[in-house]
């Protein structure tokens, strides 16, 4: 039976199979799924747990011997098998098929494996386990789904989070759900009245910065080119994450586009409102397609998917958002040193 991390809890509330396979390369979700199976097994009386790390063909003899032996105290047990590879080889395939085919009501098998490719999924041991037990496939949470995943996590932690706060957190932790979970756990302690705002996210991750991302956004909206470049250089010098700076710039870009389209919302603080009002006057003249492309290039540079200096690309983006014409490298260096 195929299961997902979301459907696993409901399944375990109703029944417990004699074998489970949890596969995937997302440590947080795989660990949580395994913990859920172990907790349900303990509640069902499986009070002992044996863990086997299988890296060589010879390790399967130890697994077979352990499965064949009786528990020291006659207790029910979880036999946990951790595979170093999704392809355990001929010896591993034969051992797993034999173990999973045995009917021992006092042993529950929990197999943990990396992501299984198409060939690995077609292996006999996987088919046997899927027929007799549950297979939880763990897939990475990609960028389009990350904000929704964070919002779901917030609900579990009793947090209420602004959309902008979630977008900022997603930008900082994309590709690392464990880091995202740790950030949310920390924010649960920092957020007053359990409400997470962009200010709280920034305070939790960059509370020592002389300049902050909000100042960068205000400078860009207000068309203050020299100030925006000085703030950007300050953020870079202080070791601020590039994703925070890009978040501020793309947020300003979206706000200016919303104003141009007539769909802008009034900001909640006066200084930002005044900056946006100045930006609204030049919004009709801004090359939004070129700006969006430059922001996308900076994002790919940060992630290592495109060669180049992301901070320099963001400086060019900031200058263009301020209403300057596209700057060459020499002009950018002159403006940055102003």
Phi, psi and omega in degrees: 000128178273135180231165174239164176303327180285326182272349185297317183299315179297320178298312183294334178291339184256326184201169179224118177283169179273354180206144177221142172242127176240115184233145179148165185251019178255098189303320183297308184292321179295318179296319179293322178295317179296319178299322180295319178294316180298317181297317179294322179295318178300318179296334180271002176103005177275087191270345179254155180217128175242134182243131179235124175264114185257114180238335182233161181300325181293341180293339182290334176297320178294321179295316179299315181298320179294319180293329182279338183277154178277151176298145183303322182250013179069022183270158173286149188218157171258122177259106186261124182243117181254116183268134177284338181221154176286354179238094185285000178084181183296314181296318180292320178299315181294318181295317181293319178299318180293315182295316183288337180279342180286145181255089178242104184293348182263004180233130174245127181265130175236111183255125179247128185217157171293182179301136179263123176283182186300318180295318181295324180293336181273359181296152184298319183295326178292318179296319179295315181295319180296328179285320186262347184216209182240138180241114179259110178268125180259121178248147177299148175271105184284172187304314181298335183259357188291320180298317179296322178296317179296320179297319178296319178296321178300318179299319180295330180269001180074027181256148172246122187238138173294152177300319181295323178296319179292321178297319179295315179295322178296319180296325183282330191241012182304131180087002181217085183293330178297317177296320179298317179297319179295320178297317180294321178298320178293318181294331178298334178272332185269329190286122175293138179055027176058029179247124183258123178242165176304323180299320181291321178299313180295320180297326182285337185245345183213049187284352181256002183289138178290319175252150176236169185295331179292321177296322177298314180299318180295320179296319180293314179300321182282357179075023182269083188300308184299316181294318180300317180290325177294317178297316180298317178295323178295318177299318180295316182295329182272004176081018178296142180298136180299329181297329179291317179295317180294324177300316180297319181290317180291329175296316177297321178299316179295321180295319179293322177294319179298321178296315179298323181277356180078022182240017182288142176263146179293126179292162189269356178228147193296315183300318178294321179300317180294320179295319180294324178298320177292321179294329181297331183287333179256355182305319181299341183262356185281140178275082190297325178297314179295323179295317179296321178294320179293320177298320179295322178296317178299320179297317180292325177295319179300321183274001178077016182266356180213133179291152179131171179263112183298322181296321177293321178296322178291328177295318176297320178297315180299317181296318179293322177297329178284355178104001178284153175289159181306125184267143170279175183299316182296316180296323179296317181296323178294315180295322183292328181275357182291000000 
